[in-house]
Amino acid sequence: MKTTRRNFIKISGAALGTATLAGATFDWVSGSALNKVSPSALQAIRTPTYCEVCFWKCAGWVTKNDDGDIWKVEGHNDDPHCNGRLCPRGTGGVGMYYDKDRLKHPLIRVEENGKQIFRKATWPEAFRVIGDKMRTIAEKHGPECVALFTHGSGGKFLGHLLKAYGSPHITAPSFAQCRGPREVAFYATYGEGVLSPERTDIRDTKCLVLIGSHLGENMHNGQVQEMSQAIDKGATIITVDPRFSTAASKSKHWLPIKPATDMALLLAWMNVLISEGWYDKEYVEKNTYGFDQLKAHVQPFTPEWAYGITTIEPKAIRDTAREMANASPAVIVHPGRHVTWYGDDTQRLRAVAILNALLGSWGRRGGFYNPERISIPDFPHPPYPKSKKSYLDALDGKYSLATEVISNGICEMTTPSPERDCNIKGWIVNGTNLIHTLPDQEATLKAIEALEMLVVIDTMPMEITGYADVVLPECTYLERYDAIRNSPHREPVLSLRMPAVKPKYNSKPGWWIAKQLGTEMGLEKYFPYKNIEEVLDWQLKQVGSSLEEMKKTGVKKFKREYDDLYFADSQEYEFNTNTGKIELYSTEMAAAGFDPLPQYTEHEQPPAGFYRLNYGRSPVHTFSRTANNPNLTDIMPENDLWVNPRVAKQWELKNGQYVWLKNQDGIVSDFSIKVRFTERIRWDSVYMVHGFGHGAKKLTRAFGKGASDTQMISNVKVDPVMGGTGMRSNFVTILLEKPNEKEVTS
């Protein structure tokens, strides 16, 4: 591997290889086997799994036909994540297995005749190259200078490998790019996080407030089902969104707020609840700290004040506050999932947490329940070596309240700087396409260029693979064992994933990759087991089950240890905060030098001729990882640009016309996007679904389809509290003609 300038190189057809191994080619959509193969080892009718298409990880069953081909995936009736029903992504997940564009063999970057190319390699050869480079980095810079980016189940085993190697730098982009501000804010308020799945008691709520949370489109399966149950029982839904989302269509109140003004609305709601005496006085007096400071703080933030900022009329603010108060304590101001918006996101989520406390919903039926999970021990191994340095050491005390390693912090520490004497030198990237995942692509590419080693482990030839030194093909979730899914829920529940079929081509499971690489690096003592079945069986027996039992049942529920799903009326509860109370006034935030009460900050607005770029999810696709799935692309092959008819008229657009986008920094979208006229979006904004506009040509269904919102996100507002990347301060204008040709990733 070279340490010189790293160029993107395409994965050629020769490097990918041909589909000659392990299994039939199958058209799942039409249900016909194109090449029938019936190995005797594949005659089992049904095997348990849990889905890997999104983080919800619904448990299910994989059913095969008589020829041993996967026929369908369906939900497990005993799993509270799905209650027997999968979303479109889950049922279409089998398309990942049959996708002909999959990575098929290990690949190594080499230089031939002055040109960098990938050549096909064996697994031992690939492990030797990686092992040699990791040993060199450890000797020259220290093992802490290698980081793991991961999003998926395989990250558990690779994380174990990295800790055994001596590095603490294991990061999931979902923390800094998605849920981090929420967790930090709720910890600062309640001493506990919201967790995943979220501890929201939606099925019993009487009022659900969705502020920038798109249930029904982001397909958090269990929550969508519970929302439907709540609506059937007469619950009030309040949706705050500049776009008339699917959730808004089910709502009693839709508040089409001016983007970037959510904090003003939250403060005004607090003002109304306190000034009108509509808050839960007994709960607040018994359980909270700092009410008097909060009362004084929100006194100026009247609905009239908020109207001039949010464009939401004062009557609507008061009416919705009354709806919440009338439902209290069975009310949820939903904390959301993707909450990295404007840079003050921890403070905004603090406001959400405080609002729930005023309504008495934490620990109450119809609000937030107390989840429980089983404690599963790790398979015995020696203690990990102690790390001598952390990425935080190089960031001058920034992001002190972050509870996980932040991916943009790793990116920042990777980029050379004269002010920094230590840099990350190697990345291992598993199951996350950083080119489409991390905002500010220029910064990501600059960091990648500085690396001495980049290893990518994935199922598909995503854009990130083109920058790798070594590419390792991971098999899909349908072909492998993984760690036990251990979910915090109303009652503890475990779920097993086991292979339904043998891995296609020369792909391998993450646990095997981690074990073999550990052996190559002389870390065998950390992997003292023959295979993953031995690990799973040992762990399950520690909690009163076994691998044999779980193969039959797929899901196992346990009784709660205590009857404490909700607070008892007479219970004196001590919260895990400095004061032992719910902290309306946060002592932790104050001690760290941040505002102990949430403040309204005015955010920048789009310049003339530009529109705020709003983006979101589709029930059909998960981020960018499913854009090439043959089943799901048939349903939604590209994204649209939602444009208000008023804006369309000004631009003289035609419905269905293809346009290009240019952002405030002059970045032009590589690909065009189709215009969709709709009154469901405010005139000052446009909207598109995330995850399209792929530039990797080997993604034959996804290449060039739609535009990439990530490419347009170059103005990133970093949250000073925990380092989250605020991505909604980006603005785009419309280009009616194709811009001058420029080099496009191939």
Sequence and secondary structure as in RCSB ss.txt:
>XXXX:A:sequence
MKTTRRNFIKISGAALGTATLAGATFDWVSGSALNKVSPSALQAIRTPTYCEVCFWKCAGWVTKNDDGDIWKVEG
HNDDPHCNGRLCPRGTGGVGMYYDKDRLKHPLIRVEENGKQIFRKATWPEAFRVIGDKMRTIAEKHGPECVALFT
HGSGGKFLGHLLKAYGSPHITAPSFAQCRGPREVAFYATYGEGVLSPERTDIRDTKCLVLIGSHLGENMHNGQVQ
EMSQAIDKGATIITVDPRFSTAASKSKHWLPIKPATDMALLLAWMNVLISEGWYDKEYVEKNTYGFDQLKAHVQP
FTPEWAYGITTIEPKAIRDTAREMANASPAVIVHPGRHVTWYGDDTQRLRAVAILNALLGSWGRRGGFYNPERIS
IPDFPHPPYPKSKKSYLDALDGKYSLATEVISNGICEMTTPSPERDCNIKGWIVNGTNLIHTLPDQEATLKAIEA
LEMLVVIDTMPMEITGYADVVLPECTYLERYDAIRNSPHREPVLSLRMPAVKPKYNSKPGWWIAKQLGTEMGLEK
YFPYKNIEEVLDWQLKQVGSSLEEMKKTGVKKFKREYDDLYFADSQEYEFNTNTGKIELYSTEMAAAGFDPLPQY
TEHEQPPAGFYRLNYGRSPVHTFSRTANNPNLTDIMPENDLWVNPRVAKQWELKNGQYVWLKNQDGIVSDFSIKV
RFTERIRWDSVYMVHGFGHGAKKLTRAFGKGASDTQMISNVKVDPVMGGTGMRSNFVTILLEKPNEKEVTS
>XXXX:A:secstr
   S        HHHH  S SSS  EETTTTEESS    GGG  SEEEEE  SSTT  EEEEEE TTS EEEEEE
 TT TTTTT   HHHHHTHHHHH TTS  S EEEEEETTEEEEEE  HHHHHHHHHHHHHHHHHHT GGGEEEEE
 STTHHHHHHHHHHHT   EE HHIIIIIHHHHHHHHHHHSS  TTTT B GGG SEEEEES  TTTS  HHHHH
HHHHHHHTT EEEEE SB  HHHHT SEEE   TT HHHHHHHHHHHHHHTT S HHHHHHHEE HHHHHHHHTT
  HHHHHHHH   HHHHHHHHHHHHHHTTSEEE   S    SS HHHHHHHHHHHHHHTT BTSTTSB   B   
            S  GGGGGTTTTTT SS  HHHHHHHHS  TT S    EEEEES  HHHHSS HHHHHHHHHT
 SEEEEEESS  GGGGG SEEEEB  GGG     EEE BSS EEE    SS  STT B HHHHHHHHHHHTT GG
G  SSSHHHHHHHHHHHTT  HHHHHHHSEEE   SSS SS  TT     SSTTSSEESS HHHHHTTS SS   
       TT EEEEEE  SS  TTTTTT HHHHHH  S EEEE HHHHHHHT  TT EEEEEETTS B SS EEE
EE TTB TTEEEEESS  B  TTSTTTBT S  HHHH    EE TTT  EE    EEEEESS         
